């Protein structure tokens, strides 16, 4: 049995280590998530892991799920940062705010990716805020919305920085806003997302987030051949194990049909 956090309006305890701009964004986000649906949070992060370097690995189910994760973390008294694509940090308006908030940068496939990985390791070791990563690297294309195979980056980061990993499983955020498209080329790409988002408060989807027990990666070492792959598998299995109870009545495919989301991959982690 896990503890269930009820929405009683409690805010994250003020922390001088959380930039004001990020505290403000987290507070606004809580209101947005509350408007869009009902948030239910279970599990938690042990006290001994708070205030120290921590990696949190979550499944990726929709464009709204980062907002849900922020609200869920705030509910249990955490102010997480994200490992973000460089494009977001360079974007007008939102980019400067995100950079000032202390998020970590990654540019996959770039010439500076190796250097950035080293910087991310050092930043993770020194931060007092939990860092959220999506091991899948994108919103799942699995027809059942189970986690994709994913990449080993999160596991390599955890092993290199020697920090604990807490799995986060979530379900329901995919009902808030359509997947849309990989690339926005014009108004026609935005309209379906806007239309689906405007109807979310009328449908009142339930956003379920579960914080699992820390993943045991003690058998693996940074730089040892094959260990990153094995550690990644342990993380993904932990995320999937936490996800199954959240969607017990939707074991095959989501009831909510999103006509814009691709379904061209198969999850290797889906429970048999």
Number of C-alpha atoms within 10 A of each C-alpha: 5 11 10 12 15 13 13 7 10 11 16 17 12 11 11 7 11 18 13 14 13 20 19 11 14 21 15 13 19 21 12 14 23 18 13 25 21 16 24 18 23 19 18 22 19 10 7 7 16 14 13 16 21 26 28 25 24 28 28 27 25 22 18 20 25 18 15 27 27 22 29 28 20 21 23 20 17 21 25 24 22 21 17 18 15 14 12 14 20 13 12 10 9 11 15 13 16 21 16 13 19 20 22 24 20 21 15 14 8 10 9 11 14 14 11 17 20 14 15 20 19 14 17 24 17 12 16 18 22 23 22 26 22 21 23 21 18 16 21 26 19 21 16 18 25 26 28 23 19 19 17 19 18 25 27 21 20 25 22 20 21 19 18 19 26 26 28 28 28 28 24 23 27 24 29 27 22 23 22 22 14 10 7 10 9 8 8 10 14 14 12 17 18 13 12 17 17 13 14 16 16 11 12 16 18 16 25 21 28 26 24 22 17 19 17 14 21 10 8 17 17 17 11 8 10 11 19 25 16 16 25 22 19 17 27 30 19 23 27 22 17 21 23 18 14 19 16 9 11 13 16 14 14 18 11 12 11 15 11 12 20 15 13 9 14 17 17 16 17 20 12 4
